Amino acid sequence: MRNVKYVVYKEGKYYVSQCLNVDVSSFGGSIDEAVNNLKDALELYLKDEPDQANFNIVGDTLLGEASINA
């Protein structure tokens, strides 16, 4: 069993869930659905190539938002 970190954000009418440990993401109509879909996608991703998956250890995670002049 592995612990994963993820972020969820709203894009249009869907919630997008993105794993911070590997480049896998999913979506759903609710936050719970997006997270559950991400878990399913991660299990499939890590099942196929568990030793070759580039799994990054992510410690405490800070999620921020800033406005810039651009």
C-alpha positions in Angstrom: 0.0 0.0 0.0 1.2 3.5 -0.9 0.2 6.9 0.4 -0.3 9.5 -2.3 -0.8 13.2 -2.3 -3.3 14.9 -4.7 -4.9 18.2 -5.5 -8.5 18.7 -6.6 -9.7 21.7 -8.5 -12.8 22.7 -10.5 -12.5 23.1 -14.2 -15.8 24.0 -15.9 -18.5 21.7 -14.5 -16.1 18.9 -13.5 -13.7 18.4 -10.6 -10.1 17.4 -11.6 -8.0 15.3 -9.3 -4.3 15.2 -10.0 -1.7 13.1 -8.2 1.4 14.9 -7.0 3.5 11.7 -6.8 3.1 10.5 -10.4 1.7 12.1 -13.6 -1.8 10.6 -13.3 -5.1 12.6 -13.1 -8.8 12.0 -13.4 -12.1 13.9 -13.0 -15.7 13.5 -11.9 -18.9 15.4 -11.3 -18.1 15.8 -7.6 -15.0 16.0 -5.4 -15.6 12.4 -4.1 -16.1 11.0 -7.6 -12.9 12.7 -8.8 -10.9 11.4 -5.9 -12.3 7.8 -6.3 -11.6 7.9 -10.0 -8.1 9.0 -9.3 -7.6 6.1 -6.9 -8.8 3.7 -9.5 -6.5 5.2 -12.2 -3.5 5.1 -9.8 -4.1 1.5 -8.9 -4.1 0.6 -12.6 -1.1 2.7 -13.4 1.0 1.3 -10.5 -0.2 -2.3 -11.1 1.1 -2.4 -14.7 4.6 -1.3 -13.9 5.2 -1.0 -10.2 9.0 -1.0 -10.3 9.3 1.3 -13.3 6.7 3.9 -12.2 8.5 7.1 -11.4 6.9 7.6 -7.9 8.1 10.8 -6.2 7.9 11.1 -2.5 6.1 14.2 -1.6 6.3 15.5 2.0 4.1 18.3 3.4 2.3 19.9 0.5 1.5 23.6 0.2 -1.2 24.6 -2.2 -1.3 28.3 -3.0 -2.7 30.9 -5.4 -1.2 34.2 -6.3 -2.1 37.1 -8.7 0.7 38.4 -10.9 1.0 41.3 -13.4 1.4 39.6 -16.7 
